[in-house]
């Protein structure tokens, strides 16, 4: 199984559905087993959906990664993102 760090490294590609089939299966498996990464993934997708649905902003990959890192840090520390 992938580690949380490995999952986070692939999060942007995973959200964008740009991962190889074999890697995607491993990411899906990790996601099914890890509550922290489930929260990170859900929060990231919801944030991206909110931002892109307004039509006013498209997130570059580096911003998406930074946002995911901040959300994960907040989850680990029990804070609001």
LOLOGU-61567 format. One record per atom (N, C-alpha, C): residue number from 1; atom name; x negated, y negated, z. Coordinates in nm, 2 decimals, always signed. Atoms other than C-alpha are relative to their C-alpha. Last residue first. Layout:
num_atome_u_v_w
NUM_CA_X_Y_Z .
...
This chain:
num_atome_u_v_w
81_N_+0.08_+0.03_+0.11 .
81_CA_+0.82_-2.51_+0.66 .
81_C_+0.04_-0.14_-0.04 .
80_N_-0.08_+0.03_+0.13 .
80_CA_+0.98_-2.49_+1.00 .
80_C_-0.10_-0.04_-0.10 .
79_N_-0.04_+0.14_+0.02 .
79_CA_+0.76_-2.33_+1.27 .
79_C_+0.09_-0.01_-0.12 .
78_N_-0.13_+0.03_-0.05 .
78_CA_+0.72_-1.99_+1.41 .
78_C_+0.05_-0.14_-0.01 .
77_N_+0.01_+0.08_-0.12 .
77_CA_+0.34_-1.98_+1.36 .
77_C_+0.14_-0.03_+0.06 .
76_N_+0.09_-0.06_-0.10 .
76_CA_+0.34_-1.69_+1.12 .
76_C_+0.00_-0.07_+0.13 .
75_N_-0.07_-0.12_-0.04 .
75_CA_+0.65_-1.83_+0.93 .
75_C_-0.09_+0.07_+0.11 .
74_N_-0.11_+0.04_-0.09 .
74_CA_+0.49_-2.17_+0.91 .
74_C_+0.07_+0.12_+0.06 .
73_N_+0.06_+0.05_-0.12 .
73_CA_+0.17_-2.02_+0.77 .
73_C_+0.10_-0.04_+0.10 .
72_N_+0.05_-0.12_-0.07 .
72_CA_+0.37_-1.82_+0.51 .
72_C_-0.06_-0.05_+0.14 .
71_N_-0.12_-0.07_-0.06 .
71_CA_+0.56_-2.14_+0.41 .
71_C_-0.05_+0.12_+0.08 .
70_N_-0.06_+0.08_-0.11 .
70_CA_+0.24_-2.33_+0.37 .
70_C_+0.12_+0.07_+0.06 .
69_N_+0.09_-0.01_-0.11 .
69_CA_+0.07_-2.06_+0.16 .
69_C_+0.05_-0.08_+0.12 .
68_N_-0.01_-0.14_-0.06 .
68_CA_+0.37_-2.03_-0.06 .
68_C_-0.09_+0.01_+0.12 .
67_N_-0.13_+0.00_-0.07 .
67_CA_+0.37_-2.41_-0.12 .
67_C_+0.02_+0.14_+0.07 .
66_N_+0.02_+0.08_-0.12 .
66_CA_+0.00_-2.41_-0.21 .
66_C_+0.13_+0.01_+0.09 .
65_N_+0.09_-0.08_-0.09 .
65_CA_+0.06_-2.12_-0.45 .
65_C_-0.02_-0.08_+0.13 .
64_N_-0.08_-0.12_-0.04 .
64_CA_+0.35_-2.30_-0.62 .
64_C_-0.08_+0.08_+0.10 .
63_N_-0.10_+0.05_-0.09 .
63_CA_+0.15_-2.62_-0.64 .
63_C_+0.08_+0.11_+0.06 .
62_N_+0.08_+0.03_-0.12 .
62_CA_-0.14_-2.43_-0.81 .
62_C_+0.09_-0.06_+0.11 .
61_N_+0.04_-0.12_-0.08 .
61_CA_+0.10_-2.27_-1.05 .
61_C_-0.07_-0.03_+0.13 .
60_N_+0.12_-0.07_+0.05 .
60_CA_+0.25_-2.60_-1.17 .
60_C_-0.04_+0.11_+0.09 .
59_N_+0.12_-0.02_-0.09 .
59_CA_+0.60_-2.67_-1.04 .
59_C_-0.12_+0.07_-0.08 .
58_N_+0.05_-0.14_+0.03 .
58_CA_+0.85_-2.81_-1.29 .
58_C_-0.13_+0.02_+0.08 .
57_N_+0.13_-0.04_-0.04 .
57_CA_+1.05_-3.11_-1.15 .
57_C_-0.03_+0.15_-0.04 .
56_N_+0.09_+0.11_-0.01 .
56_CA_+1.35_-3.31_-1.23 .
56_C_-0.15_+0.03_+0.02 .
55_N_+0.05_+0.04_+0.13 .
55_CA_+1.58_-3.05_-1.37 .
55_C_-0.11_-0.11_+0.01 .
54_N_-0.03_+0.15_+0.01 .
54_CA_+1.76_-3.03_-1.04 .
54_C_-0.05_-0.05_-0.13 .
53_N_-0.14_+0.02_+0.04 .
53_CA_+1.77_-2.65_-1.09 .
53_C_+0.04_-0.15_-0.01 .
52_N_-0.01_-0.01_+0.15 .
52_CA_+1.39_-2.64_-1.10 .
52_C_+0.15_-0.02_-0.04 .
51_N_+0.07_+0.11_+0.07 .
51_CA_+1.35_-2.77_-0.74 .
51_C_+0.02_+0.01_-0.15 .
50_N_-0.05_+0.13_-0.03 .
50_CA_+1.62_-2.56_-0.59 .
50_C_-0.07_-0.11_-0.08 .
49_N_-0.13_+0.02_+0.06 .
49_CA_+1.52_-2.25_-0.77 .
49_C_+0.06_-0.13_+0.03 .
48_N_+0.03_+0.02_+0.15 .
48_CA_+1.15_-2.29_-0.68 .
48_C_+0.14_-0.02_-0.07 .
47_N_+0.05_+0.13_+0.01 .
47_CA_+1.25_-2.33_-0.31 .
47_C_-0.02_-0.04_-0.15 .
46_N_-0.11_+0.10_-0.03 .
46_CA_+1.48_-2.03_-0.32 .
46_C_-0.05_-0.14_-0.02 .
45_N_-0.10_+0.00_+0.11 .
45_CA_+1.21_-1.82_-0.49 .
45_C_+0.11_-0.10_+0.02 .
44_N_+0.07_+0.05_+0.12 .
44_CA_+0.94_-1.92_-0.24 .
44_C_+0.10_-0.01_-0.12 .
43_N_+0.01_+0.14_-0.02 .
43_CA_+1.17_-1.87_+0.06 .
43_C_-0.06_-0.07_-0.12 .
42_N_-0.14_+0.06_+0.01 .
42_CA_+1.27_-1.52_-0.06 .
42_C_-0.01_-0.16_+0.01 .
41_N_-0.05_-0.02_+0.14 .
41_CA_+0.91_-1.42_-0.13 .
41_C_+0.13_-0.07_-0.02 .
40_N_+0.08_+0.09_+0.09 .
40_CA_+0.78_-1.56_+0.20 .
40_C_+0.05_+0.00_-0.14 .
39_N_-0.04_+0.14_-0.04 .
39_CA_+1.06_-1.40_+0.40 .
39_C_-0.08_-0.09_-0.09 .
38_N_-0.14_+0.01_+0.05 .
38_CA_+1.00_-1.06_+0.22 .
38_C_+0.05_-0.15_+0.02 .
37_N_+0.00_+0.02_+0.14 .
37_CA_+0.63_-1.10_+0.28 .
37_C_+0.14_-0.02_-0.06 .
36_N_+0.07_+0.13_+0.01 .
36_CA_+0.68_-1.13_+0.66 .
36_C_+0.00_-0.04_-0.15 .
35_N_-0.10_+0.10_-0.03 .
35_CA_+0.93_-0.84_+0.66 .
35_C_-0.06_-0.14_-0.03 .
34_N_+0.06_+0.11_-0.08 .
34_CA_+0.68_-0.60_+0.50 .
34_C_+0.10_-0.12_+0.01 .
33_N_+0.05_-0.04_-0.13 .
33_CA_+0.80_-0.26_+0.38 .
33_C_-0.04_-0.11_+0.09 .
32_N_-0.10_-0.08_-0.07 .
32_CA_+1.02_-0.33_+0.08 .
32_C_-0.04_+0.03_+0.14 .
31_N_-0.11_+0.09_-0.03 .
31_CA_+0.79_-0.61_-0.03 .
31_C_+0.11_+0.07_+0.08 .
30_N_+0.04_+0.08_-0.12 .
30_CA_+0.49_-0.38_-0.02 .
30_C_+0.12_-0.08_+0.05 .
29_N_+0.01_-0.09_-0.11 .
29_CA_+0.68_-0.13_-0.25 .
29_C_-0.05_-0.08_+0.13 .
28_N_-0.14_-0.03_-0.05 .
28_CA_+0.78_-0.41_-0.48 .
28_C_+0.00_+0.09_+0.12 .
27_N_-0.05_+0.12_-0.06 .
27_CA_+0.42_-0.53_-0.51 .
27_C_+0.14_+0.03_+0.06 .
26_N_+0.07_+0.01_-0.13 .
26_CA_+0.30_-0.17_-0.58 .
26_C_+0.05_-0.13_+0.08 .
25_N_-0.05_-0.11_-0.08 .
25_CA_+0.56_-0.13_-0.85 .
25_C_-0.06_-0.01_+0.14 .
24_N_-0.13_+0.04_-0.05 .
24_CA_+0.47_-0.47_-0.99 .
24_C_+0.06_+0.10_+0.09 .
23_N_+0.02_+0.09_-0.11 .
23_CA_+0.11_-0.36_-1.01 .
23_C_+0.13_-0.05_+0.06 .
22_N_+0.05_-0.08_-0.11 .
22_CA_+0.20_-0.06_-1.23 .
22_C_-0.03_-0.09_+0.13 .
21_N_-0.10_-0.09_-0.06 .
21_CA_+0.43_-0.27_-1.45 .
21_C_-0.05_+0.08_+0.12 .
20_N_+0.00_-0.13_+0.07 .
20_CA_+0.17_-0.54_-1.51 .
20_C_+0.10_+0.09_+0.08 .
19_N_+0.09_-0.11_-0.05 .
19_CA_+0.26_-0.87_-1.35 .
19_C_+0.02_+0.12_-0.08 .
18_N_+0.12_-0.01_+0.09 .
18_CA_+0.41_-1.18_-1.51 .
18_C_-0.10_+0.10_+0.05 .
17_N_-0.02_-0.12_+0.07 .
17_CA_+0.76_-1.18_-1.36 .
17_C_-0.11_+0.02_-0.10 .
16_N_-0.01_+0.03_+0.14 .
16_CA_+0.72_-1.54_-1.26 .
16_C_+0.02_+0.12_-0.09 .
15_N_-0.12_+0.09_+0.01 .
15_CA_+0.78_-1.46_-0.89 .
15_C_+0.03_-0.03_-0.15 .
14_N_-0.12_-0.08_-0.03 .
14_CA_+0.53_-1.18_-0.92 .
14_C_+0.13_-0.07_-0.01 .
13_N_-0.02_-0.08_+0.12 .
13_CA_+0.27_-1.40_-1.10 .
13_C_+0.13_+0.09_+0.03 .
12_N_-0.05_+0.09_+0.11 .
12_CA_+0.31_-1.66_-0.82 .
12_C_+0.03_+0.08_-0.13 .
11_N_-0.14_+0.05_-0.01 .
11_CA_+0.30_-1.40_-0.55 .
11_C_+0.04_-0.08_-0.12 .
10_N_-0.08_-0.03_+0.12 .
10_CA_-0.01_-1.21_-0.67 .
10_C_+0.14_-0.07_+0.00 .
9_N_+0.08_+0.03_+0.12 .
9_CA_-0.26_-1.35_-0.42 .
9_C_+0.07_+0.02_-0.13 .
8_N_+0.00_+0.14_+0.01 .
8_CA_+0.01_-1.34_-0.15 .
8_C_-0.08_-0.05_-0.12 .
7_N_-0.14_+0.04_+0.05 .
7_CA_+0.06_-0.97_-0.21 .
7_C_+0.00_-0.15_-0.02 .
6_N_+0.00_-0.03_+0.14 .
6_CA_-0.32_-0.91_-0.18 .
6_C_+0.14_-0.03_-0.06 .
5_N_+0.09_+0.09_+0.07 .
5_CA_-0.33_-1.10_+0.15 .
5_C_+0.01_+0.03_-0.15 .
4_N_-0.08_+0.13_+0.01 .
4_CA_-0.02_-0.91_+0.28 .
4_C_-0.09_-0.10_-0.08 .
3_N_+0.00_+0.09_-0.12 .
3_CA_-0.21_-0.59_+0.21 .
3_C_+0.08_-0.12_-0.02 .
2_N_+0.07_+0.13_+0.00 .
2_CA_-0.11_-0.36_-0.07 .
2_C_+0.00_-0.06_+0.14 .
1_N_-0.08_+0.12_+0.00 .
1_CA_+0.00_+0.00_+0.00 .
1_C_-0.09_-0.12_+0.00 .
